């Protein structure tokens, strides 16, 4: 015996079949039912689209992040390459200036880049390049120091403010002569006769002496010691116009 619930299912099923049969024969119009089904389908599609949209945005953001990281990496590479090109261009300009200077003897001049490490002053040439101790290190006609010790591929430079042992014979633009050495911090012009005209702002050049070219600029006088009538000489402090730590290329003669 069918229970009451199953009877209801059978009646409902038969009713649905009857309705579809009548529509098939054209005796009943169920367009409203089709419209209702289409509306439900459209609503379901809209809901599914809204659920899918955040996933699409998440995927898009992931792709954009990956592309941004790739661009940042390429930018870093380009920045490094550009800095190298800038350094090479600066060296080329300095080298062109040196080569275009017509009063240079090319078979006696070596061009090198300074190497600064832990306050040590080196140049990137050595014994294999023919560098010898005592060679002058120049920049634009300015004497920066002398080669102290020479290795195979690099040489140590003693700057003028640290030149303790050997003094250099120098002269001012007014012809006043004296000896120049360093005290570790400053360049000192000494052994100048107390009667000689020495003034702040005077330029100081090398005088003809063994191993050093005549007329190389050293710097200008910035301070003169107070005159002591008991002494026959006076001293002055000389400031260089070029800093070894800031130049791109130097000449070694």
Secondary structure, DSSP 4 states (H G I P E B T S, - for coil): ---HHHHHHHHHHHHHHHHHHHHHTTSS--HHHHHHHHHHHHHHHHHHHHHHHHHHHHHHHHHHHHHHHHHHHHHHHHHHHHHHHHHHHHHHHHHHHHHH-TT--TTT-EEE-EEEETTEEEES--GGGT--TT-EEEETTEEEEEEEEE-SS-EEEEEGGG--SS-EEEEETT--EEEEEE-SSSEEEEEEETTS---TT-EEEEPSBTTB-TT-EEEEEEEEPPP-TT-SEEEEEEE-SS-GGG-S-EEE-
